[in-house]
Amino acid sequence: MSRDRPVLVTQNQHKITELRPLFDKFGVSFDTTDIEKMEIRSEDVEVIAVAAAKHAHETLGRPVIVDDTGFYLDALNGFPGSYAAFALNTIGYKGILRLMKGVENRSARFVTAVAYCSDEIMKSFVGTMHGTIADRPAGSGGFGYDPIFIPEGSQKTYAEMGLEEKVRISHRTHAFTALLQWYSGAVDKS
């Protein structure tokens, strides 16, 4: 295990499965950790990711990569926003569908912020995917809100897509691709 190899701070195995091929594409190896991501309260996922990355770097003494994702529903004034994980754990995507029952404006977006922190560098990147909320859940793949989110340009929910198809277009991929493009050129990995 290299002390210089970044640590991806997540215990979410679905996320690791989605991200590993992207890291491989850029030739970037990473380690994982069992420390919990520290989360501050903020409406801005980028602020949350940066604070969590600084904390994880201080804790581990290693370069770290931390992300945070918000799920924003226009008809609900942006709810659940940066509290997407809390809403998922309390009311689930079925609760979101109940809140959206009879609502015409079904536009939504995922926003992922990813932050890199080392002794010398703090850098963050944001990826967004616009789409709509389905009338009912569909598909068995993915995780979280995937059964109810239809990304822009598609007729299928994330959960109806194969892993490769979802990863190719997702908000998380947009953010991590920007990070990995920057990382591949900016950080000496020798």
SULVENKA-V115552 format. One line per field, one symbol per residue. ss: DSSP state (h for helix, s for strand, l for the rest). phi: phi as a letter, one per 40 degrees, with the letter a starting at -180 (. if undefined). burial: 1 if it has 16 or more other C-alpha atoms within 10 Angstrom, else 0. A space follows every 10 residues. Layout:
# SULVENKA-V115552
ss=???
phi=???
burial=???
This chain:
# SULVENKA-V115552
ss=llllllssll llhhhhhhhh hhhhhlllll ssllllllll llllhhhhhh hhhhhhhhhh lllsssssss ssshhhllls sllhhhhhhh lhhhhhhhhl llllllssss ssssssslll lsssssssss ssslllllll lllllhhhss slllllshhh llhhhhhhhl hhhhhhhhhh hhhhhhllll
phi=.cccccbcca bccccccccd ccccdcgbca bbacccccbc cacbcccccc cccccccccc gbcbbbbabb bbbdcbfgcc fccdcccccb bgcccccccc dgcccbcaab bbbbbbbbdb bbababbbbc abcccacagb cgagcdcbbb cdgbbbcdcc ccdcccccbc dccdccccdc ccdcbbbcbc
burial=0001111111 0000000110 0110000101 0000001010 0001111111 1111111000 0111111111 1110010011 1111101100 0010011001 0000011111 1111111100 0001111111 1111001100 1101111111 1100011111 1000011001 1111111011 0010000000
